[in-house]
């Protein structure tokens, strides 16, 4: 159950555009990389080249930082008051999210 304050979140047009630009850049670029490597992916070096290109794109373009900014815009809009479970609405919504773990974990 969300706090009443969090049932409706309002973004300015500028904030929404910034978030859309960030997501769009990432999604379209990944799609273009996928299309470029689509026919090559089943070759001996194709999959390796594809993975290297994805990693290079993410690192070179500081995708994690761009996503952090977009997330920050959204997080700033929420009332982060803790509930009876000592979590805010965001924490509660993502508590069961499975994140990357190092191999073997």
Buried (B, 14 or more C-beta within 10 A) or exposed (E): EBEEEBEEEEBEEEBEEBBEEBEEEBEEBBEEBEEEBEEEBEEEEBEEBBEEBBEEBBEEEEBEEBBEEBEEBEEEEBEBEEEEEEBBBBEBEEEEEEEEEEEEE
